[in-house]
Amino acid sequence: MDDDVDARHTPAEVDATFRTLRRVAVGYFVVFLLAVAAFPVLTLTLDWWSEARLAGGMSPGFLVAAFGLYVFFAALGVAVARLSSAVEHRMLGDARDDPADVGLDGTGEAP
C-alpha cells in the first residue's frame, strides 16, 4: 500500500479542491465581516440598541457583544469546519474509500 499523496490525486484534483475551499473560506469570511460590521451600524442607527434595558439592566448591544457574538463565532467556526471537511472528503475522498487500499474481501488485506 503506497501512502504517497501524489499517487492518489492528480494536481488538477488538488487544485480544484483548493479553489473550492478558498471560495468557501471567502464566503464565510464575508459573513463574519457582515456580522462584525452590523454591530457598530446598529449602535449608530438604532437608539434602542444601546438605550433599551433587558436582563439585569443590560442593553441589547451589550448582550450581543458579551454573549451573542461568541455564540455566533463558535457556530460559524463549526459550520466552516464541517463544510470544508465535507467538500474535501467529496472531492478528494478518504484513504478508506480508495479501492486500492481495500482487498476483494473488504478487510484491507489481499485474499
PyRosetta script that sets phi, psi and omega in degrees:
from pyrosetta import init, pose_from_sequence

init()
pose = pose_from_sequence("MDDDVDARHTPAEVDATFRTLRRVAVGYFVVFLLAVAAFPVLTLTLDWWSEARLAGGMSPGFLVAAFGLYVFFAALGVAVARLSSAVEHRMLGDARDDPADVGLDGTGEAP")
pose.set_psi(1, 126.1)
pose.set_omega(1, -177.5)
pose.set_phi(2, -99.9)
pose.set_psi(2, 123.1)
pose.set_omega(2, -179.8)
pose.set_phi(3, -94.6)
pose.set_psi(3, 13.4)
pose.set_omega(3, -179.5)
pose.set_phi(4, -71.8)
pose.set_psi(4, 123.2)
pose.set_omega(4, -177.5)
pose.set_phi(5, -64.3)
pose.set_psi(5, -37.3)
pose.set_omega(5, -179.0)
pose.set_phi(6, -62.5)
pose.set_psi(6, -29.4)
pose.set_omega(6, -180.0)
pose.set_phi(7, -74.8)
pose.set_psi(7, -23.0)
pose.set_omega(7, -176.8)
pose.set_phi(8, -89.0)
pose.set_psi(8, -42.1)
pose.set_omega(8, -172.7)
pose.set_phi(9, -126.6)
pose.set_psi(9, 139.3)
pose.set_omega(9, 177.8)
pose.set_phi(10, -77.3)
pose.set_psi(10, 157.8)
pose.set_omega(10, 176.2)
pose.set_phi(11, -58.6)
pose.set_psi(11, -32.8)
pose.set_omega(11, 178.9)
pose.set_phi(12, -65.9)
pose.set_psi(12, -39.0)
pose.set_omega(12, 177.7)
pose.set_phi(13, -65.2)
pose.set_psi(13, -44.1)
pose.set_omega(13, -179.7)
pose.set_phi(14, -65.5)
pose.set_psi(14, -41.8)
pose.set_omega(14, 179.1)
pose.set_phi(15, -64.0)
pose.set_psi(15, -42.6)
pose.set_omega(15, 178.6)
pose.set_phi(16, -63.6)
pose.set_psi(16, -40.1)
pose.set_omega(16, 177.7)
pose.set_phi(17, -65.1)
pose.set_psi(17, -42.9)
pose.set_omega(17, 178.3)
pose.set_phi(18, -60.3)
pose.set_psi(18, -46.2)
pose.set_omega(18, -179.7)
pose.set_phi(19, -63.4)
pose.set_psi(19, -38.9)
pose.set_omega(19, 178.6)
pose.set_phi(20, -66.3)
pose.set_psi(20, -44.5)
pose.set_omega(20, 179.1)
pose.set_phi(21, -66.4)
pose.set_psi(21, -32.7)
pose.set_omega(21, 176.1)
pose.set_phi(22, -65.9)
pose.set_psi(22, -40.6)
pose.set_omega(22, 176.5)
pose.set_phi(23, -63.2)
pose.set_psi(23, -41.0)
pose.set_omega(23, 177.5)
pose.set_phi(24, -61.6)
pose.set_psi(24, -46.7)
pose.set_omega(24, -178.9)
pose.set_phi(25, -62.8)
pose.set_psi(25, -43.6)
pose.set_omega(25, 179.3)
pose.set_phi(26, -65.2)
pose.set_psi(26, -40.4)
pose.set_omega(26, 178.4)
pose.set_phi(27, -61.5)
pose.set_psi(27, -46.2)
pose.set_omega(27, 178.7)
pose.set_phi(28, -70.3)
pose.set_psi(28, -30.4)
pose.set_omega(28, 175.3)
pose.set_phi(29, -64.9)
pose.set_psi(29, -38.9)
pose.set_omega(29, 176.6)
pose.set_phi(30, -63.2)
pose.set_psi(30, -42.1)
pose.set_omega(30, 176.2)
pose.set_phi(31, -61.1)
pose.set_psi(31, -43.0)
pose.set_omega(31, 177.3)
pose.set_phi(32, -59.6)
pose.set_psi(32, -47.9)
pose.set_omega(32, 179.9)
pose.set_phi(33, -62.3)
pose.set_psi(33, -41.0)
pose.set_omega(33, 178.6)
pose.set_phi(34, -63.0)
pose.set_psi(34, -40.5)
pose.set_omega(34, 179.0)
pose.set_phi(35, -65.9)
pose.set_psi(35, -42.5)
pose.set_omega(35, 180.0)
pose.set_phi(36, -69.5)
pose.set_psi(36, -39.6)
pose.set_omega(36, -180.0)
pose.set_phi(37, -71.8)
pose.set_psi(37, -26.5)
pose.set_omega(37, 179.9)
pose.set_phi(38, -65.8)
pose.set_psi(38, -30.7)
pose.set_omega(38, -177.2)
pose.set_phi(39, -61.6)
pose.set_psi(39, -54.7)
pose.set_omega(39, 178.5)
pose.set_phi(40, -67.6)
pose.set_psi(40, -31.4)
pose.set_omega(40, 177.8)
pose.set_phi(41, -63.5)
pose.set_psi(41, -44.6)
pose.set_omega(41, 177.6)
pose.set_phi(42, -64.2)
pose.set_psi(42, -37.4)
pose.set_omega(42, 179.8)
pose.set_phi(43, -64.8)
pose.set_psi(43, -38.5)
pose.set_omega(43, -178.3)
pose.set_phi(44, -80.3)
pose.set_psi(44, -28.4)
pose.set_omega(44, -173.3)
pose.set_phi(45, -100.9)
pose.set_psi(45, -27.4)
pose.set_omega(45, -177.4)
pose.set_phi(46, -115.3)
pose.set_psi(46, 115.9)
pose.set_omega(46, -179.6)
pose.set_phi(47, -65.0)
pose.set_psi(47, -38.9)
pose.set_omega(47, -177.6)
pose.set_phi(48, -65.1)
pose.set_psi(48, -22.0)
pose.set_omega(48, -179.2)
pose.set_phi(49, -60.2)
pose.set_psi(49, -35.3)
pose.set_omega(49, -179.3)
pose.set_phi(50, -113.8)
pose.set_psi(50, -11.4)
pose.set_omega(50, -177.3)
pose.set_phi(51, -104.5)
pose.set_psi(51, -26.2)
pose.set_omega(51, 179.6)
pose.set_phi(52, -69.0)
pose.set_psi(52, 156.1)
pose.set_omega(52, 180.0)
pose.set_phi(53, -121.3)
pose.set_psi(53, 131.3)
pose.set_omega(53, 178.8)
pose.set_phi(54, -116.0)
pose.set_psi(54, -140.3)
pose.set_omega(54, -177.0)
pose.set_phi(55, -56.7)
pose.set_psi(55, 125.0)
pose.set_omega(55, 176.7)
pose.set_phi(56, 68.5)
pose.set_psi(56, 19.0)
pose.set_omega(56, 179.6)
pose.set_phi(57, 77.6)
pose.set_psi(57, 14.0)
pose.set_omega(57, -179.9)
pose.set_phi(58, -89.2)
pose.set_psi(58, 144.3)
pose.set_omega(58, 178.1)
pose.set_phi(59, -77.9)
pose.set_psi(59, 159.3)
pose.set_omega(59, 176.2)
pose.set_phi(60, -58.1)
pose.set_psi(60, -37.7)
pose.set_omega(60, 178.5)
pose.set_phi(61, -63.0)
pose.set_psi(61, -41.9)
pose.set_omega(61, 178.9)
pose.set_phi(62, -66.2)
pose.set_psi(62, -42.4)
pose.set_omega(62, 179.6)
pose.set_phi(63, -61.9)
pose.set_psi(63, -41.1)
pose.set_omega(63, 178.8)
pose.set_phi(64, -66.4)
pose.set_psi(64, -42.4)
pose.set_omega(64, 179.9)
pose.set_phi(65, -67.3)
pose.set_psi(65, -38.3)
pose.set_omega(65, -175.5)
pose.set_phi(66, -78.7)
pose.set_psi(66, -35.5)
pose.set_omega(66, -173.8)
pose.set_phi(67, -127.3)
pose.set_psi(67, -46.4)
pose.set_omega(67, -172.0)
pose.set_phi(68, -61.4)
pose.set_psi(68, -41.8)
pose.set_omega(68, -179.0)
pose.set_phi(69, -65.7)
pose.set_psi(69, -37.0)
pose.set_omega(69, 179.5)
pose.set_phi(70, -66.3)
pose.set_psi(70, -41.2)
pose.set_omega(70, 176.9)
pose.set_phi(71, -64.5)
pose.set_psi(71, -43.8)
pose.set_omega(71, 179.0)
pose.set_phi(72, -61.3)
pose.set_psi(72, -46.0)
pose.set_omega(72, -179.0)
pose.set_phi(73, -64.4)
pose.set_psi(73, -39.3)
pose.set_omega(73, 178.1)
pose.set_phi(74, -65.0)
pose.set_psi(74, -44.8)
pose.set_omega(74, 179.1)
pose.set_phi(75, -64.3)
pose.set_psi(75, -40.1)
pose.set_omega(75, 178.1)
pose.set_phi(76, -64.6)
pose.set_psi(76, -41.6)
pose.set_omega(76, 178.4)
pose.set_phi(77, -63.2)
pose.set_psi(77, -42.4)
pose.set_omega(77, 177.7)
pose.set_phi(78, -64.3)
pose.set_psi(78, -41.9)
pose.set_omega(78, 179.9)
pose.set_phi(79, -63.4)
pose.set_psi(79, -43.6)
pose.set_omega(79, 178.7)
pose.set_phi(80, -62.5)
pose.set_psi(80, -46.0)
pose.set_omega(80, -178.4)
pose.set_phi(81, -63.1)
pose.set_psi(81, -44.0)
pose.set_omega(81, -178.8)
pose.set_phi(82, -66.6)
pose.set_psi(82, -44.0)
pose.set_omega(82, -179.7)
pose.set_phi(83, -66.5)
pose.set_psi(83, -42.3)
pose.set_omega(83, 179.3)
pose.set_phi(84, -62.7)
pose.set_psi(84, -42.9)
pose.set_omega(84, 177.8)
pose.set_phi(85, -64.0)
pose.set_psi(85, -40.9)
pose.set_omega(85, 179.5)
pose.set_phi(86, -65.7)
pose.set_psi(86, -41.2)
pose.set_omega(86, 178.9)
pose.set_phi(87, -64.1)
pose.set_psi(87, -46.5)
pose.set_omega(87, -179.9)
pose.set_phi(88, -63.1)
pose.set_psi(88, -41.6)
pose.set_omega(88, -179.8)
pose.set_phi(89, -64.8)
pose.set_psi(89, -41.4)
pose.set_omega(89, -179.3)
pose.set_phi(90, -70.5)
pose.set_psi(90, -35.3)
pose.set_omega(90, -176.1)
pose.set_phi(91, -84.7)
pose.set_psi(91, -37.2)
pose.set_omega(91, -177.0)
pose.set_phi(92, -108.9)
pose.set_psi(92, -15.9)
pose.set_omega(92, -179.0)
pose.set_phi(93, 77.4)
pose.set_psi(93, -169.0)
pose.set_omega(93, -178.5)
pose.set_phi(94, -132.1)
pose.set_psi(94, 153.7)
pose.set_omega(94, -179.0)
pose.set_phi(95, -58.1)
pose.set_psi(95, -31.1)
pose.set_omega(95, 179.6)
pose.set_phi(96, -71.7)
pose.set_psi(96, -19.9)
pose.set_omega(96, -179.4)
pose.set_phi(97, -87.9)
pose.set_psi(97, -10.2)
pose.set_omega(97, -176.3)
pose.set_phi(98, -73.8)
pose.set_psi(98, 120.1)
pose.set_omega(98, -178.7)
pose.set_phi(99, -60.8)
pose.set_psi(99, -25.0)
pose.set_omega(99, -179.9)
pose.set_phi(100, -70.8)
pose.set_psi(100, -22.9)
pose.set_omega(100, -178.8)
pose.set_phi(101, -85.7)
pose.set_psi(101, -13.6)
pose.set_omega(101, -175.5)
pose.set_phi(102, -114.6)
pose.set_psi(102, 128.3)
pose.set_omega(102, 178.2)
pose.set_phi(103, -70.7)
pose.set_psi(103, 176.1)
pose.set_omega(103, -177.9)
pose.set_phi(104, -63.0)
pose.set_psi(104, -27.5)
pose.set_omega(104, -179.6)
pose.set_phi(105, -89.6)
pose.set_psi(105, 1.1)
pose.set_omega(105, 175.7)
pose.set_phi(106, 82.9)
pose.set_psi(106, 6.7)
pose.set_omega(106, -176.3)
pose.set_phi(107, -96.5)
pose.set_psi(107, -8.4)
pose.set_omega(107, -176.8)
pose.set_phi(108, 91.2)
pose.set_psi(108, -2.0)
pose.set_omega(108, 178.3)
pose.set_phi(109, -117.5)
pose.set_psi(109, 147.7)
pose.set_omega(109, 178.7)
pose.set_phi(110, -67.9)
pose.set_psi(110, 142.4)
pose.set_omega(110, -179.7)
pose.set_phi(111, -68.5)
pose.dump_pdb("model.pdb")
